[in-house]
């Protein structure tokens, strides 16, 4: 008797794209958390890698995003960035 093995359900293209995006954003966010003391460098990494705060909140691990809120996205750092942009104009 031949036994047929069921193939595992293949992921759809949409699911694969979502998984790739989540992995990419998570990697960028983890890098930024590691260099947290270097605020300007963290912002530059986020900008260069085209990852926004909204993307980080949506796709990054909640613990990673929480660390970012305490660091790069903290009110103190956000004000520092705003001040720099208004002063440079």
C-alpha positions in Angstrom: 0.0 0.0 0.0 1.2 3.4 -0.9 0.9 6.0 1.8 0.6 9.6 0.8 2.2 12.2 3.0 0.4 15.4 3.2 2.5 18.4 2.3 2.6 21.1 5.0 0.5 24.0 4.1 2.6 26.4 2.3 2.8 30.0 3.4 1.2 32.5 1.1 3.3 35.2 -0.5 1.6 37.7 1.7 2.5 35.7 4.9 6.1 35.4 3.7 6.3 39.2 2.9 4.9 39.9 6.4 7.4 37.6 8.1 10.3 39.2 6.1 9.2 42.7 7.1 8.8 41.7 10.7 12.3 40.2 10.8 13.8 43.2 9.1 12.2 45.7 11.4 13.0 43.6 14.5 16.7 43.5 13.4 16.9 47.3 12.9 15.1 47.9 16.2 17.4 45.6 18.1 20.4 47.4 16.6 19.1 50.8 17.7 18.4 49.5 21.2 22.0 48.3 21.4 23.4 51.8 20.4 20.8 53.6 22.5 23.4 55.9 24.2 24.3 57.3 20.7 21.0 59.0 20.1 22.0 60.7 16.8 23.4 57.4 15.4 20.2 55.6 16.4 18.1 58.1 14.5 20.4 57.9 11.5 20.1 54.1 11.5 16.3 54.3 11.7 16.3 56.9 8.9 18.7 55.1 6.6 16.9 51.7 7.0 13.5 53.5 6.5 12.0 52.2 9.7 9.5 54.5 11.4 8.3 54.6 15.0 4.9 53.3 13.7 6.6 50.4 11.9 8.6 49.6 15.0 5.4 49.5 17.1 3.6 47.3 14.7 6.3 44.8 13.7 9.0 44.7 16.4 8.9 42.5 19.5 6.9 44.3 22.2 9.9 44.1 24.6 12.2 45.7 21.9 9.7 48.5 21.3 9.4 49.1 25.0 13.2 49.5 25.3 13.0 52.0 22.4 10.3 54.0 24.1 12.5 54.2 27.1 15.5 55.2 24.9 15.4 56.6 21.4 11.7 57.4 21.5 11.6 58.9 25.0 10.2 62.3 25.4 13.6 63.8 26.2 15.1 62.4 23.0 12.2 63.4 20.8 12.4 67.0 22.1 16.2 67.0 21.5 15.5 66.0 17.9 12.8 68.7 17.4 15.0 71.4 18.9 17.8 70.5 16.5 15.5 70.7 13.5 13.9 74.0 14.4 17.3 75.5 15.3 18.8 74.5 12.0 16.3 76.3 9.8 
